[in-house]
Amino acid sequence: MLVWAPGPGVRMVSSAVLGGGIGPRAWVLNAQVPPGYGRLDPVAHLAELAAGAGLEGPGTGLMTAAPVADRRHAEDGGVRAVVTAGIGVRGWAAAPGAGGVAVPRPGTINIIVSLPVPLTDAALVNAVATATEAKVQALVELGADASGTPTDAVCVAAPSASVSALGTDTGTGTEPEPFAGPRSLWGARLARAVHAATRAACADALAVRGS
């Protein structure tokens, strides 16, 4: 598993099964599970792994069947992205058929992004959309004929700009950025970092599968 623990003073937005949503988070855990993962309690499992790693406080936990040792990272203007990718079970988001409960399957593209500036809640959500657009761009450029896998997850982290009720500075003290779209200053940097890391990770996955 991969662990990133920036500590207090960080806000995250995530679609992760553990600690998803928007709020203060002290760590991110990206755990590799075997193909055919059969546990029906992924939240409890991730909490057990976090405790075993000595992680305390609120955090975010993601799962993948892709080898986390094959992670790829990229940086652009202070924005950092780390991507683990398995694309054996991939396809287009708008596909016919009834949906179902998403559970870990072989594959999954997990994207973790860190920005050096605080973002508003709206900008955090915008950052997830921008990261997803960059992921899809990388897949299309690689000829993967897909927009992702059914279990992809995103986590975006940014410093808090708030001050606690006790008057302790818990963040940067600067006004949060209101935009993170692909043509905004920080959104553009995020998009380039995610695109580069995703393209590298998915290119490796395609090479391994020979497809």
matplotlib code that plots the C-alpha trace (Angstrom):
import matplotlib.pyplot as plt

x = [0.0, 1.0, 0.6, 0.8, 0.4, 0.7, -0.8, -3.3, -4.2, -5.2, -8.6, -9.4, -12.2, -12.5, -14.7, -12.8, -14.8, -13.2, -13.2, -14.9, -16.5, -15.0, -13.3, -10.1, -8.0, -4.6, -3.6, -4.3, -4.0, -4.0, -4.2, -3.6, -6.0, -5.9, -8.0, -11.3, -11.3, -14.2, -14.6, -17.9, -16.6, -14.0, -14.5, -13.7, -10.8, -9.2, -9.6, -7.8, -5.0, -4.7, -4.6, -1.9, 0.1, -0.1, -2.3, -4.5, -7.3, -9.5, -8.1, -9.0, -8.7, -8.7, -8.4, -7.1, -6.1, -3.4, 0.2, 0.8, 4.5, 4.1, 2.8, 3.7, 4.0, 4.3, 4.6, 3.6, 4.1, 3.8, 0.9, 1.8, -0.1, 0.4, -1.5, -1.8, -3.5, -4.9, -7.1, -8.0, -11.6, -12.2, -14.9, -16.9, -18.9, -22.1, -22.7, -26.1, -27.3, -28.3, -25.7, -24.7, -22.8, -19.2, -16.7, -13.0, -12.1, -8.8, -7.7, -8.9, -7.2, -6.6, -5.6, -4.2, -3.4, -1.8, -2.0, 0.1, -2.8, -6.2, -9.4, -13.0, -15.4, -16.6, -13.0, -12.3, -15.2, -14.0, -10.6, -12.1, -13.8, -10.5, -8.6, -11.1, -11.0, -7.2, -7.4, -9.8, -7.5, -4.6, -6.6, -7.9, -4.3, -3.1, -5.9, -7.4, -10.9, -12.3, -13.0, -11.8, -12.7, -15.9, -14.0, -11.8, -11.3, -9.9, -8.5, -7.5, -5.8, -5.1, -4.1, -6.7, -7.2, -9.2, -8.3, -9.5, -11.9, -8.9, -7.2, -4.6, -3.6, -4.5, -3.7, -2.1, -3.9, -4.6, -7.8, -8.8, -8.7, -12.3, -11.6, -9.9, -11.1, -8.6, -8.1, -7.6, -4.0, -4.1, -6.5, -4.3, -1.3, -3.4, -4.6, -1.1, 0.2, -2.6, -2.4, 1.3, 1.1, -2.0, -0.6, 2.6, 0.8, -1.8, 0.9, 2.7, -0.5, -1.3, 2.3, 2.0, -1.3, -0.1, -3.2]
y = [0.0, 3.6, 6.1, 9.9, 11.7, 15.5, 15.9, 18.5, 21.6, 19.9, 19.7, 17.0, 16.1, 12.5, 9.8, 7.3, 4.6, 5.6, 9.3, 10.5, 13.8, 17.2, 17.9, 17.9, 14.8, 14.0, 11.1, 9.1, 5.3, 3.6, -0.2, -2.9, -5.9, -9.1, -9.7, -11.2, -9.3, -10.8, -8.7, -6.9, -4.4, -2.3, 0.6, -1.5, -3.2, 0.2, 1.4, -1.7, -1.1, 2.5, 1.6, -1.0, 1.7, 4.0, 6.5, 8.6, 11.1, 11.4, 10.2, 8.9, 5.3, 4.0, 0.5, -1.0, -4.3, -2.6, -2.9, 0.2, -0.2, 0.8, 4.2, 7.2, 10.8, 14.2, 17.8, 21.0, 24.4, 23.1, 20.7, 17.1, 14.0, 10.3, 7.7, 4.0, 2.3, -1.0, -0.8, -4.4, -3.7, -0.4, 1.2, 4.3, 6.0, 6.4, 2.7, 0.9, -1.4, -1.2, -0.1, -2.0, -1.6, -0.7, -3.0, -3.4, -5.3, -6.0, -2.5, 0.9, 4.2, 6.0, 9.7, 11.6, 15.3, 17.8, 21.6, 24.2, 26.7, 26.5, 26.0, 26.8, 23.9, 24.7, 24.8, 21.4, 19.9, 21.7, 20.1, 16.6, 17.4, 18.8, 15.7, 13.4, 15.3, 15.0, 11.3, 10.8, 12.8, 10.6, 7.4, 8.7, 9.7, 6.2, 4.6, 2.8, 3.3, 4.1, 6.9, 4.9, 1.8, 1.3, 1.8, 4.8, 7.2, 10.7, 12.6, 16.2, 17.8, 21.5, 23.4, 24.8, 28.6, 28.5, 29.5, 27.3, 28.5, 28.7, 31.2, 28.7, 29.1, 25.8, 26.8, 29.2, 32.3, 33.2, 33.5, 30.2, 30.0, 30.1, 28.2, 25.0, 24.5, 23.5, 27.1, 28.6, 29.0, 26.1, 24.0, 24.1, 23.0, 20.2, 19.0, 18.8, 16.9, 14.5, 14.0, 13.2, 10.8, 9.1, 8.7, 7.2, 4.8, 3.7, 3.3, 0.9, -1.0, -1.3, -2.5, -5.2, -6.5, -6.2, -4.3]
z = [0.0, -0.5, 2.3, 2.2, 5.5, 5.2, 8.7, 9.9, 8.0, 4.8, 3.2, 0.7, -1.7, -2.7, -4.2, -2.0, -0.2, 3.2, 4.0, 0.8, 0.4, 1.4, 4.7, 6.8, 6.2, 7.6, 5.3, 2.2, 1.9, -1.5, -0.8, -3.3, -3.0, -5.0, -8.1, -7.1, -3.8, -1.9, 1.3, 1.6, 4.2, 2.4, 4.8, 7.8, 5.9, 5.0, 8.6, 9.8, 7.3, 8.4, 12.1, 11.3, 9.6, 12.6, 10.9, 13.2, 12.7, 9.7, 6.4, 3.0, 1.9, -1.7, -3.1, -6.4, -7.8, -9.8, -8.5, -6.4, -6.7, -10.4, -9.5, -11.7, -10.6, -12.3, -11.1, -12.8, -11.1, -7.6, -8.3, -7.8, -9.0, -8.2, -10.3, -10.0, -13.0, -14.1, -17.1, -17.8, -17.1, -18.9, -21.0, -21.7, -18.9, -21.0, -21.8, -22.1, -19.4, -15.8, -13.2, -10.1, -6.9, -7.7, -5.9, -6.4, -9.6, -11.4, -12.5, -11.3, -12.0, -8.7, -8.9, -5.9, -6.4, -4.1, -4.6, -2.6, -2.4, -0.6, -2.7, -2.0, -1.9, -5.4, -6.6, -5.0, -6.9, -10.0, -9.5, -9.5, -12.8, -14.3, -13.1, -14.7, -18.0, -18.0, -17.3, -20.2, -22.5, -21.6, -22.3, -25.6, -26.7, -25.8, -27.9, -24.9, -26.3, -22.9, -20.5, -17.5, -15.4, -13.3, -10.0, -10.7, -7.7, -7.3, -4.3, -4.4, -1.4, -0.7, 2.4, 4.7, 4.8, 8.1, 11.6, 14.5, 17.2, 19.6, 17.2, 16.0, 12.4, 10.7, 7.2, 4.9, 6.0, 2.3, 0.5, -1.2, -5.0, -6.4, -9.7, -10.7, -14.2, -16.9, -18.1, -14.6, -13.3, -10.8, -12.8, -15.8, -13.7, -12.1, -15.5, -16.9, -13.9, -13.9, -17.6, -17.5, -14.6, -15.9, -19.4, -18.0, -15.7, -18.3, -21.0, -18.7, -18.0, -21.7, -22.4, -19.7, -21.2, -24.7, -25.7]

ax = plt.figure().add_subplot(projection="3d")
ax.plot(x, y, z, "-o")
ax.set_aspect("equal")
plt.show()
